[in-house]
Amino acid sequence: MNDAQLVNLRADHAEAAAMAAAATRPRVRQLLQKLESELAQQIAELEAAAAPPPPVAAAAEPAAQAPAAPATDQENVRPALAPEVGRSTTVTAPTVWEQINYGWDAGEYGTAWVKLYITLEGLTKEHDVTCDFTPSSFDLKIRGVGGRSYRLYKTNLSHDIEAE
């Protein structure tokens, strides 16, 4: 395994650790910690396999011989592992989305509009509320209500959306 693959394994390990720390569900946290442990074991095995073998002890060395100087050849020096170009080295915790409970009113038969009713305790106009539309779906996101983020994502709607 080359150095780039080892760097990727280390990045995967760091991300799994960050996600495990941010997980709120016990089962999810347990699965992420197991993944983190497996990745740490793989890293340790690869580093052990890449390490040079220990020197073989000589039967008898003359006492008058001077100690050997450390190797300075380029071939004996392992390159330092650097992050891949274009990849961020910071790991951010993923957003954990809570499901939004909602109600809707389709109006009378043939009407071109639908109303969604969302009740979320603590929601004010100052919160970050966004809604992204495609012709057949919408994605409503509400961040920062009581320290949580909420999402309502609906796809495969029966008619095209014309957002106003």
N, C-alpha and C positions, 0 to 999 in steps of 0.2 A: 504494500500500500504506500502511495507516495505522500509527500508532505501536504499537498492540497486536500487530499481526502481526510487526513488527520485534522487539518484546520476546520473542514466542514463538520467533522464529528464533534469537535470541541464547540463549534457554534451551535450545533443541534443540542448538545448537552446544556449549554448556557440558556438556550431558549426554553428547553423542557423544565429547567430549574425555575426560571422566571414564571412560567405558566403554572407550575405546581404551587408556587408561593401565592399566586393570584387566584387560584381556584377556590371557589366557595362550596362546591359540592364534594362531599367526602369520597365518593366513588371516583370522580374525575381526578381529584387530588391524588388518590391512591394509584391510579393508572399512570398518571404523569410522573410520580415518584418512582414507579417501577421502570418506566422508560428511561428516566434519568439515571437510575442505577445500572441498567443494561448498557447505556451509552458510556458511562464511566468505566465499566468493565472492558468494553471494546477498546477504549482509548488506552487503558493500562496495558492490555495485551499487545496492542500495536506498538506502543512505546517500548515495551520489553523486547519485542521482536526486532525493532529497529536499533536497539542498543548494541554496541559492539561487544563481542564475547570477552569474558574476562581473560587477562593475560595468563599464559601458561607459566607456572613457576619453573625457573631454571634449576637444574640439579645442583650446580655449584658455580658461583660467580667469583672471579678473583676479587679480593678485597681492595686491590690497588686500582681497580677500574673506577673511573669517575661516573657519577650518576648520569643517566641519559637525559638530554635536554628535551623539553616538551616538543611534540611535533608541531611544525608550522606549515606543513604542506597544505595546499588548498584542498587536496583530496581527503585529508584527514579531519578537516573542520566541517562540522555540520552547519548548514545555513540556519539562521534564526527564522522562525515561522512568523510570517507577516500576514495580516488580513488580506483577503482577496481585494483586488482593485475594484472599486465601485460598490462594495458591500459595506454597510454600516456595521460598526462594532458594538453599538449600543443596542440593548435588548429592552423593548418596552412590553409591558404586560398587555395581553389582549383585552379588548372590551368584552365583558360578559353581559349579554343582552337578556333582559327579562321579557317575557311575553306580555303583550298588552291585551287586556280584556276589552272587548268592544261590542257595540250594538250598531245596527244599520237600518236605514229606512230607504227603500227603493221607490217610494212614492207610488203613484197610480200606474197602472199598466201602460207601457209605452213612453213613460217620461224618460228624459235624457239625463237625469241626475240621480245621484245616490248621496245620502248623508251618513257620515260615520259619527257615532257617539262614543267618546272615550272619557272615562272617569279615572283620574289619576290623582290621588291625594298628594297635596304639596306642590302641584304644578302651577307655575305662574308664568307671566309673559317674559320674565327674565331668563327662563331656561332655554337651552339650545334645542330647538325643535326644527327638524328638516323633513322634507318629503320629496323623494325622487320618483318621477313618473316615466314609464315607458308606455307604448301603445296598449300593452296588455297586462301591466302590473303597476304596483306602487310600493314604496318602501318608506314607511314613516319611522323616524328615529327621534327619541326624546332622551337627552343626556342630562345627568346631574340632578335628578329628583331624588332626594333622600340618599345621596351617594350611590345611586344606581342608574343604569341606562336601560331604556325600554325600546322595543322594536315591534312594529306590525308590518309584516311583509306578505303581500298577496300577489299571486301570479295566476295566469290562465283565466283572466276575467272574461266574461262572456261578450263584452263589447269594448271597443277601443276607448281609451281615456283621452279626454280633451281637458287638460288642466287649465284653470283660469288664472 
